[in-house]
Amino acid sequence: MTATFDAMTDTDQTDVPKALEARALFTAYGRKIAGGALLLAGLGLWLEPGAHVGTDLILMKLGLSLTFGFAGLALMQTHNAPSGQEVEIDTVRREVRLIRSHGRKRAVTRRTAIRDLGRAEEIGDTVRLSAANGDFLAEVSLADAAVRSSLCGALRDAGKL
């Protein structure tokens, strides 16, 4: 959660790039496929015929199959944790932005003018924002009294609080 009170220089009005979502989905499925292939390769080592196999080859097969199995399980279990959304409130521009981070890239998922918000509720140090249709938009906890009064002032000016 970030409260922004100075004028920002970016005027990018784009939504979340679909390429970022597609790449994350592609890499998640790629990891699962590669993990499954490694598991099958570890099992496939034991399907190879060899009745007169020495103990040194058995130990090598066992080591490789365990390595492939653990690597495959590790790849299948890893995933990118969904990044949470940040809330930026810009009282200069009078807007609320929801921002999703993808590594170093940040994308604005929703941009709403304060005048276009629904009713806002102030509960202690927390301000709960809703969209014009009544859907929950964001919950902002502000410990700094000056920041909270600035936000509440902007919401009162717009008639939302």
Phi, psi and omega in degrees: 000131181224132174256122183246127184237005177252168181286128179268149183269342182279139177236028181289122182254020184279155176268187181299127178296131180292336180294325178294319179292320180294321180293319179296319178294318180297316180291326178295315178291325178298320177296318181294320179293316179295321177296318177295322178294321178293321177298316179294325178294321177296321177286326181295335178298330182272349178275348180293130181290143178180090182281326182256063182259134181281169182292331179293323178288324177298315179295323178293318177298318180297316179296316179294318181293322176293319178296312178298319181296313179293321178294320178296316178296321179296318179294322181287335182270340181284146177204159175275121177293135180298131181283139179286162179269142175261150177250124173246127178246117182252105182280343177285312178276351180059057178212158177243129180240136171258125186237132177250132181261135174236088185068242178270347183272138178240134181231136178280118180270331180207136179230120183229130175290148181298326179291340180266000178287164170276200179292145177246145179241136176252116181236098182065238179271002186251137175244123181256121183255140176232155179285173182297330180274002177096354178290148178294131180252306182197156174235121187245123176258119183238115180274332181282123184294323180293318179294317179297319180291326177295316178295313181295326176297317178296321179290322178293320178300325180276354180078026183257350183238000000 
